[in-house]
């Protein structure tokens, strides 16, 4: 498989994922991914993306509850 950015070869490896949502930083370390051997761009599998989305969605829900309590 070729990297969509630089056409380098994608190899099995791991990568970090970071995001900021509602004053919270989320960092996942060493998630399974295909990683470009040239530019290091990761490509996460569908299952991993769904897990990340689930955590971020839960964080959004918690943040909304926190905002209601603070109001």
C-alpha positions in Angstrom: 0.0 0.0 0.0 1.2 3.5 -0.9 1.0 6.6 1.3 -1.7 9.0 0.0 0.6 12.0 0.8 4.0 11.0 -0.6 3.5 7.6 -2.2 6.0 6.0 0.3 5.5 2.4 1.3 3.1 1.8 4.2 4.4 -0.6 6.9 2.8 -2.1 10.0 3.7 -0.2 13.1 2.2 2.1 15.7 1.5 5.8 16.1 0.3 8.3 18.6 -3.0 10.2 18.2 -3.6 13.5 19.9 -6.7 15.8 20.0 -8.1 18.6 22.1 -11.7 18.8 22.9 -13.4 21.3 25.3 -10.4 22.2 27.3 -9.2 18.5 27.5 -6.2 17.1 25.8 -6.5 13.4 24.7 -3.4 11.5 23.9 -3.3 7.8 22.8 0.2 6.3 22.6 1.3 3.5 20.3 -1.9 2.7 18.5 -1.7 0.0 15.8 -1.4 1.7 12.4 0.1 1.5 9.0 2.9 4.1 9.0 4.6 5.5 5.9 8.3 4.6 5.8 9.0 7.9 4.1 7.0 10.7 5.8 5.8 8.8 8.9 2.1 9.6 8.2 -0.1 7.0 10.1 -3.1 5.3 8.8 -5.3 3.9 11.5 -7.5 0.8 10.9 -11.3 1.3 11.0 -11.6 -0.5 14.4 -9.0 1.8 15.9 -10.8 4.9 14.4 -14.1 3.8 15.9 -12.5 3.3 19.3 -11.0 6.8 19.1 -14.4 8.3 18.1 -16.1 6.5 21.0 -13.7 8.0 23.5 -14.0 11.5 22.0 -17.8 11.2 21.9 -17.8 10.2 25.6 -15.6 13.1 26.4 -18.0 15.4 24.6 -20.9 14.1 26.6 -19.0 14.5 29.9 -18.1 18.1 28.9 -21.8 18.9 28.2 -22.8 17.6 31.6 -20.1 19.6 33.2 -21.3 22.8 31.5 -24.9 22.2 32.6 -23.7 21.7 36.2 -21.6 24.9 36.1 -24.5 27.0 34.7 
